[in-house]
Amino acid sequence: MMTPQTHTDAGTVEPTAWLVELTEAGTAAARWVLGTEEPGIGFYAEDGFAQPGAVAGAAPDEDVADWVAEYLGVTGVELTEAGEGRWSVGITG
């Protein structure tokens, strides 16, 4: 699997509770959503990044990783597949 990432800092990855998932796959409304899994609630979305036409099963690309890093206020992230359509976020810088 592809692991999109922005700039890394000596290969160190700090795990987080953040997740990225694709919604409305294959449509003009397709978007990547950043959020967390909350007990008793489920996936709680914090922000979204439009990527029209992204298809189901697609991996987030460098643009998505850059958006996640910017939203979290860090210089780098690594996105690792965490399940079907879901990617975990690790901080790299």
DRENPAKOL-952698 format. One record per atom (N, C-alpha, C, O): atom name; residue in one letter; x, y, z. Coordinates in Angstrom, 3 decimals, decimal comma. Layout:
// DRENPAKOL-952698
[CA; a; [X; Y; Z]]
...
This chain:
// DRENPAKOL-952698
[N; m; [0,824; -1,185; 0,000]]
[CA; m; [0,000; 0,000; 0,000]]
[C; m; [0,869; 1,249; 0,000]]
[O; m; [1,945; 1,287; 0,597]]
[N; m; [0,379; 2,248; -0,673]]
[CA; m; [1,048; 3,537; -0,693]]
[C; m; [0,903; 4,203; 0,673]]
[O; m; [-0,170; 4,146; 1,274]]
[N; t; [1,958; 4,827; 1,167]]
[CA; t; [1,910; 5,558; 2,418]]
[C; t; [2,243; 7,010; 2,140]]
[O; t; [3,415; 7,386; 2,147]]
[N; p; [1,231; 7,837; 1,894]]
[CA; p; [1,486; 9,243; 1,630]]
[C; p; [2,057; 9,913; 2,869]]
[O; p; [1,680; 9,579; 3,992]]
[N; q; [2,940; 10,830; 2,671]]
[CA; q; [3,484; 11,556; 3,796]]
[C; q; [4,046; 12,883; 3,337]]
[O; q; [4,362; 13,083; 2,164]]
[N; t; [4,162; 13,786; 4,299]]
[CA; t; [4,846; 15,036; 4,027]]
[C; t; [6,264; 14,872; 4,565]]
[O; t; [6,730; 13,745; 4,737]]
[N; h; [6,932; 15,940; 4,824]]
[CA; h; [8,320; 15,882; 5,284]]
[C; h; [8,432; 15,057; 6,565]]
[O; h; [7,589; 15,169; 7,454]]
[N; t; [9,454; 14,244; 6,655]]
[CA; t; [9,663; 13,433; 7,852]]
[C; t; [10,861; 13,938; 8,630]]
[O; t; [11,728; 14,619; 8,083]]
[N; d; [10,903; 13,606; 9,888]]
[CA; d; [11,994; 14,010; 10,762]]
[C; d; [12,705; 12,757; 11,262]]
[O; d; [12,312; 12,170; 12,270]]
[N; a; [13,741; 12,361; 10,557]]
[CA; a; [14,576; 11,209; 10,929]]
[C; a; [13,773; 9,914; 11,032]]
[O; a; [14,173; 9,003; 11,757]]
[N; g; [12,661; 9,815; 10,328]]
[CA; g; [11,896; 8,577; 10,294]]
[C; g; [11,090; 8,284; 11,537]]
[O; g; [10,509; 7,204; 11,638]]
[N; t; [11,026; 9,208; 12,499]]
[CA; t; [10,272; 9,004; 13,723]]
[C; t; [8,793; 9,297; 13,479]]
[O; t; [8,447; 10,345; 12,933]]
[N; v; [7,918; 8,366; 13,884]]
[CA; v; [6,479; 8,559; 13,713]]
[C; v; [5,816; 8,457; 15,083]]
[O; v; [5,946; 7,445; 15,772]]
[N; e; [5,104; 9,517; 15,472]]
[CA; e; [4,377; 9,533; 16,735]]
[C; e; [2,906; 9,223; 16,455]]
[O; e; [2,230; 10,016; 15,798]]
[N; p; [2,396; 8,086; 16,939]]
[CA; p; [0,998; 7,709; 16,680]]
[C; p; [0,030; 8,727; 17,290]]
[O; p; [0,348; 9,377; 18,285]]
[N; t; [-1,140; 8,857; 16,689]]
[CA; t; [-2,194; 9,724; 17,213]]
[C; t; [-3,519; 8,975; 17,159]]
[O; t; [-3,582; 7,855; 16,653]]
[N; a; [-4,567; 9,587; 17,675]]
[CA; a; [-5,912; 9,005; 17,599]]
[C; a; [-6,634; 9,474; 16,338]]
[O; a; [-7,764; 9,053; 16,090]]
[N; w; [-6,008; 10,333; 15,538]]
[CA; w; [-6,631; 10,873; 14,333]]
[C; w; [-6,757; 9,814; 13,252]]
[O; w; [-5,893; 8,951; 13,097]]
[N; l; [-7,864; 9,899; 12,501]]
[CA; l; [-8,118; 9,009; 11,368]]
[C; l; [-8,547; 9,838; 10,166]]
[O; l; [-9,112; 10,922; 10,315]]
[N; v; [-8,273; 9,318; 8,975]]
[CA; v; [-8,725; 9,936; 7,733]]
[C; v; [-9,540; 8,883; 6,985]]
[O; v; [-9,123; 7,730; 6,874]]
[N; e; [-10,710; 9,289; 6,470]]
[CA; e; [-11,486; 8,354; 5,664]]
[C; e; [-12,110; 9,092; 4,483]]
[O; e; [-12,334; 10,301; 4,535]]
[N; l; [-12,382; 8,348; 3,430]]
[CA; l; [-12,966; 8,904; 2,216]]
[C; l; [-14,479; 8,750; 2,257]]
[O; l; [-14,991; 7,666; 2,536]]
[N; t; [-15,199; 9,844; 1,975]]
[CA; t; [-16,649; 9,803; 1,910]]
[C; t; [-17,102; 10,192; 0,507]]
[O; t; [-16,377; 10,866; -0,224]]
[N; e; [-18,296; 9,765; 0,142]]
[CA; e; [-18,877; 10,073; -1,168]]
[C; e; [-17,955; 9,657; -2,325]]
[O; e; [-17,877; 10,343; -3,345]]
[N; a; [-17,259; 8,526; -2,153]]
[CA; a; [-16,300; 8,047; -3,156]]
[C; a; [-16,921; 7,934; -4,533]]
[O; a; [-18,065; 7,503; -4,681]]
[N; g; [-16,151; 8,327; -5,544]]
[CA; g; [-16,569; 8,194; -6,928]]
[C; g; [-17,534; 9,256; -7,417]]
[O; g; [-18,055; 9,157; -8,528]]
[N; t; [-17,781; 10,274; -6,598]]
[CA; t; [-18,701; 11,336; -6,988]]
[C; t; [-17,977; 12,684; -6,995]]
[O; t; [-16,828; 12,791; -6,565]]
[N; a; [-18,662; 13,691; -7,485]]
[CA; a; [-18,109; 15,046; -7,476]]
[C; a; [-18,007; 15,582; -6,046]]
[O; a; [-17,301; 16,560; -5,801]]
[N; a; [-18,705; 14,950; -5,108]]
[CA; a; [-18,683; 15,381; -3,707]]
[C; a; [-17,651; 14,614; -2,867]]
[O; a; [-17,603; 14,785; -1,649]]
[N; a; [-16,828; 13,773; -3,502]]
[CA; a; [-15,844; 12,976; -2,751]]
[C; a; [-14,944; 13,892; -1,925]]
[O; a; [-14,468; 14,929; -2,388]]
[N; r; [-14,737; 13,465; -0,691]]
[CA; r; [-13,860; 14,245; 0,193]]
[C; r; [-13,237; 13,342; 1,240]]
[O; r; [-13,824; 12,347; 1,666]]
[N; w; [-12,038; 13,713; 1,641]]
[CA; w; [-11,349; 13,046; 2,736]]
[C; w; [-11,769; 13,758; 4,008]]
[O; w; [-11,828; 14,988; 4,044]]
[N; v; [-12,061; 12,998; 5,047]]
[CA; v; [-12,528; 13,571; 6,303]]
[C; v; [-11,551; 13,176; 7,403]]
[O; v; [-11,155; 12,016; 7,518]]
[N; l; [-11,173; 14,165; 8,206]]
[CA; l; [-10,269; 13,966; 9,338]]
[C; l; [-11,094; 13,969; 10,612]]
[O; l; [-11,897; 14,876; 10,829]]
[N; g; [-10,906; 12,971; 11,450]]
[CA; g; [-11,654; 12,911; 12,697]]
[C; g; [-11,087; 11,872; 13,643]]
[O; g; [-9,974; 11,378; 13,460]]
[N; t; [-11,866; 11,554; 14,649]]
[CA; t; [-11,485; 10,557; 15,646]]
[C; t; [-12,658; 9,624; 15,892]]
[O; t; [-13,809; 9,974; 15,629]]
[N; e; [-12,364; 8,455; 16,388]]
[CA; e; [-13,382; 7,480; 16,775]]
[C; e; [-13,711; 7,735; 18,241]]
[O; e; [-12,852; 7,580; 19,109]]
[N; e; [-14,952; 8,128; 18,516]]
[CA; e; [-15,362; 8,485; 19,881]]
[C; e; [-16,278; 7,411; 20,456]]
[O; e; [-17,237; 6,999; 19,803]]
[N; p; [-15,991; 6,952; 21,681]]
[CA; p; [-16,831; 5,936; 22,313]]
[C; p; [-18,283; 6,397; 22,404]]
[O; p; [-18,557; 7,517; 22,834]]
[N; g; [-19,201; 5,540; 22,002]]
[CA; g; [-20,614; 5,838; 22,067]]
[C; g; [-21,133; 6,740; 20,953]]
[O; g; [-22,342; 6,923; 20,814]]
[N; i; [-20,223; 7,304; 20,159]]
[CA; i; [-20,616; 8,209; 19,084]]
[C; i; [-20,253; 7,621; 17,728]]
[O; i; [-21,045; 7,677; 16,787]]
[N; g; [-19,066; 7,065; 17,633]]
[CA; g; [-18,544; 6,589; 16,358]]
[C; g; [-17,558; 7,594; 15,801]]
[O; g; [-16,897; 8,306; 16,557]]
[N; f; [-17,454; 7,657; 14,488]]
[CA; f; [-16,496; 8,562; 13,847]]
[C; f; [-16,988; 9,998; 13,967]]
[O; f; [-18,095; 10,317; 13,535]]
[N; y; [-16,165; 10,863; 14,554]]
[CA; y; [-16,501; 12,270; 14,730]]
[C; y; [-15,598; 13,094; 13,827]]
[O; y; [-14,393; 13,180; 14,062]]
[N; a; [-16,173; 13,699; 12,798]]
[CA; a; [-15,406; 14,455; 11,807]]
[C; a; [-15,073; 15,847; 12,310]]
[O; a; [-15,918; 16,525; 12,895]]
[N; e; [-13,830; 16,270; 12,079]]
[CA; e; [-13,371; 17,602; 12,452]]
[C; e; [-13,273; 18,524; 11,238]]
[O; e; [-13,589; 19,710; 11,335]]
[N; d; [-12,836; 17,986; 10,094]]
[CA; d; [-12,611; 18,805; 8,903]]
[C; d; [-12,631; 17,900; 7,678]]
[O; d; [-12,527; 16,679; 7,796]]
[N; g; [-12,766; 18,506; 6,502]]
[CA; g; [-12,801; 17,746; 5,262]]
[C; g; [-11,970; 18,409; 4,171]]
[O; g; [-11,749; 19,619; 4,186]]
[N; f; [-11,515; 17,590; 3,223]]
[CA; f; [-10,710; 18,043; 2,099]]
[C; f; [-11,323; 17,473; 0,825]]
[O; f; [-11,300; 16,262; 0,605]]
[N; a; [-11,871; 18,349; -0,011]]
[CA; a; [-12,539; 17,905; -1,234]]
[C; a; [-11,538; 17,332; -2,225]]
[O; a; [-10,474; 17,909; -2,454]]
[N; q; [-11,888; 16,192; -2,810]]
[CA; q; [-11,088; 15,574; -3,868]]
[C; q; [-12,073; 14,899; -4,826]]
[O; q; [-12,202; 13,675; -4,840]]
[N; p; [-12,776; 15,731; -5,638]]
[CA; p; [-13,816; 15,214; -6,528]]
[C; p; [-13,331; 14,048; -7,384]]
[O; p; [-12,247; 14,089; -7,966]]
[N; g; [-14,160; 13,012; -7,444]]
[CA; g; [-13,856; 11,863; -8,279]]
[C; g; [-12,992; 10,805; -7,621]]
[O; g; [-12,767; 9,755; -8,223]]
[N; a; [-12,494; 11,035; -6,407]]
[CA; a; [-11,707; 10,003; -5,719]]
[C; a; [-12,577; 8,756; -5,591]]
[O; a; [-13,731; 8,843; -5,171]]
[N; v; [-12,033; 7,613; -5,947]]
[CA; v; [-12,820; 6,378; -5,991]]
[C; v; [-12,626; 5,533; -4,740]]
[O; v; [-11,611; 5,644; -4,052]]
[N; a; [-13,605; 4,694; -4,455]]
[CA; a; [-13,530; 3,787; -3,318]]
[C; a; [-12,264; 2,957; -3,434]]
[O; a; [-11,910; 2,495; -4,519]]
[N; g; [-11,591; 2,772; -2,323]]
[CA; g; [-10,352; 2,002; -2,301]]
[C; g; [-9,125; 2,839; -2,594]]
[O; g; [-8,003; 2,336; -2,522]]
[N; a; [-9,316; 4,110; -2,923]]
[CA; a; [-8,174; 4,991; -3,205]]
[C; a; [-7,399; 5,270; -1,930]]
[O; a; [-7,965; 5,331; -0,839]]
[N; a; [-6,095; 5,436; -2,088]]
[CA; a; [-5,247; 5,842; -0,971]]
[C; a; [-5,140; 7,362; -0,980]]
[O; a; [-5,124; 7,974; -2,047]]
[N; p; [-5,066; 7,977; 0,200]]
[CA; p; [-4,886; 9,419; 0,236]]
[C; p; [-3,537; 9,786; -0,382]]
[O; p; [-2,546; 9,087; -0,172]]
[N; d; [-3,500; 10,880; -1,142]]
[CA; d; [-2,270; 11,269; -1,804]]
[C; d; [-1,527; 12,348; -1,011]]
[O; d; [-1,907; 12,687; 0,109]]
[N; e; [-0,469; 12,876; -1,611]]
[CA; e; [0,364; 13,883; -0,954]]
[C; e; [-0,435; 15,136; -0,587]]
[O; e; [-0,176; 15,752; 0,447]]
[N; d; [-1,403; 15,517; -1,424]]
[CA; d; [-2,233; 16,682; -1,117]]
[C; d; [-3,033; 16,464; 0,160]]
[O; d; [-3,187; 17,382; 0,965]]
[N; v; [-3,537; 15,256; 0,345]]
[CA; v; [-4,302; 14,932; 1,552]]
[C; v; [-3,378; 14,969; 2,769]]
[O; v; [-3,744; 15,518; 3,808]]
[N; a; [-2,191; 14,391; 2,648]]
[CA; a; [-1,232; 14,401; 3,753]]
[C; a; [-0,842; 15,833; 4,118]]
[O; a; [-0,732; 16,163; 5,299]]
[N; d; [-0,637; 16,673; 3,125]]
[CA; d; [-0,296; 18,073; 3,389]]
[C; d; [-1,431; 18,789; 4,118]]
[O; d; [-1,189; 19,561; 5,045]]
[N; w; [-2,686; 18,528; 3,691]]
[CA; w; [-3,842; 19,130; 4,352]]
[C; w; [-3,932; 18,688; 5,812]]
[O; w; [-4,180; 19,512; 6,691]]
[N; v; [-3,730; 17,390; 6,078]]
[CA; v; [-3,781; 16,874; 7,448]]
[C; v; [-2,710; 17,550; 8,296]]
[O; v; [-2,991; 18,002; 9,406]]
[N; a; [-1,484; 17,623; 7,780]]
[CA; a; [-0,387; 18,253; 8,516]]
[C; a; [-0,714; 19,710; 8,830]]
[O; a; [-0,488; 20,177; 9,946]]
[N; e; [-1,246; 20,425; 7,840]]
[CA; e; [-1,591; 21,835; 8,050]]
[C; e; [-2,681; 21,975; 9,105]]
[O; e; [-2,584; 22,830; 9,985]]
[N; y; [-3,718; 21,142; 9,026]]
[CA; y; [-4,821; 21,209; 9,986]]
[C; y; [-4,326; 20,942; 11,407]]
[O; y; [-4,758; 21,597; 12,355]]
[N; l; [-3,417; 19,975; 11,545]]
[CA; l; [-2,909; 19,614; 12,873]]
[C; l; [-1,801; 20,541; 13,355]]
[O; l; [-1,393; 20,471; 14,514]]
[N; g; [-1,309; 21,412; 12,467]]
[CA; g; [-0,266; 22,362; 12,853]]
[C; g; [1,098; 21,727; 13,025]]
[O; g; [1,889; 22,150; 13,868]]
[N; v; [1,373; 20,702; 12,217]]
[CA; v; [2,669; 20,021; 12,272]]
[C; v; [3,327; 20,107; 10,899]]
[O; v; [2,688; 20,491; 9,920]]
[N; t; [4,602; 19,748; 10,833]]
[CA; t; [5,306; 19,837; 9,553]]
[C; t; [5,240; 18,568; 8,739]]
[O; t; [5,568; 18,585; 7,553]]
[N; g; [4,821; 17,458; 9,342]]
[CA; g; [4,748; 16,225; 8,577]]
[C; g; [3,861; 15,185; 9,218]]
[O; g; [3,749; 15,108; 10,442]]
[N; v; [3,220; 14,367; 8,360]]
[CA; v; [2,405; 13,254; 8,827]]
[C; v; [2,662; 12,043; 7,944]]
[O; v; [3,127; 12,159; 6,810]]
[N; e; [2,345; 10,881; 8,496]]
[CA; e; [2,370; 9,644; 7,730]]
[C; e; [0,988; 9,023; 7,880]]
[O; e; [0,482; 8,878; 8,992]]
[N; l; [0,384; 8,658; 6,757]]
[CA; l; [-0,935; 8,030; 6,768]]
[C; l; [-0,777; 6,552; 6,471]]
[O; l; [-0,230; 6,174; 5,435]]
[N; t; [-1,254; 5,719; 7,376]]
[CA; t; [-1,100; 4,277; 7,270]]
[C; t; [-2,474; 3,630; 7,264]]
[O; t; [-3,319; 3,958; 8,098]]
[N; e; [-2,706; 2,708; 6,324]]
[CA; e; [-4,006; 2,057; 6,240]]
[C; e; [-4,333; 1,374; 7,564]]
[O; e; [-3,540; 0,597; 8,096]]
[N; a; [-5,534; 1,688; 8,087]]
[CA; a; [-5,953; 1,169; 9,386]]
[C; a; [-7,189; 0,296; 9,264]]
[O; a; [-7,722; -0,163; 10,274]]
[N; g; [-7,643; 0,064; 8,067]]
[CA; g; [-8,846; -0,709; 7,817]]
[C; g; [-9,418; -0,250; 6,499]]
[O; g; [-8,937; 0,717; 5,907]]
[N; e; [-10,434; -0,932; 6,042]]
[CA; e; [-11,006; -0,589; 4,743]]
[C; e; [-11,505; 0,853; 4,720]]
[O; e; [-12,438; 1,214; 5,437]]
[N; g; [-10,874; 1,658; 3,895]]
[CA; g; [-11,277; 3,051; 3,726]]
[C; g; [-10,872; 3,984; 4,846]]
[O; g; [-11,302; 5,137; 4,874]]
[N; r; [-10,058; 3,510; 5,764]]
[CA; r; [-9,647; 4,310; 6,916]]
[C; r; [-8,138; 4,307; 7,053]]
[O; r; [-7,496; 3,269; 6,889]]
[N; w; [-7,572; 5,461; 7,351]]
[CA; w; [-6,124; 5,629; 7,466]]
[C; w; [-5,788; 6,291; 8,798]]
[O; w; [-6,410; 7,287; 9,166]]
[N; s; [-4,810; 5,747; 9,526]]
[CA; s; [-4,388; 6,363; 10,785]]
[C; s; [-3,343; 7,431; 10,489]]
[O; s; [-2,626; 7,364; 9,490]]
[N; v; [-3,274; 8,408; 11,368]]
[CA; v; [-2,369; 9,544; 11,202]]
[C; v; [-1,259; 9,447; 12,227]]
[O; v; [-1,521; 9,331; 13,424]]
[N; g; [-0,015; 9,492; 11,761]]
[CA; g; [1,145; 9,570; 12,626]]
[C; g; [1,860; 10,884; 12,360]]
[O; g; [1,944; 11,330; 11,216]]
[N; i; [2,374; 11,500; 13,412]]
[CA; i; [3,095; 12,768; 13,269]]
[C; i; [4,572; 12,461; 13,031]]
[O; i; [5,187; 11,694; 13,773]]
[N; t; [5,127; 13,067; 11,992]]
[CA; t; [6,544; 12,845; 11,662]]
[C; t; [7,378; 14,108; 11,799]]
[O; t; [8,603; 14,042; 11,694]]
[N; g; [6,770; 15,221; 12,025]]
[CA; g; [7,554; 16,447; 12,124]]
[C; g; [6,756; 17,605; 12,645]]
[O; g; [7,286; 18,708; 12,783]]
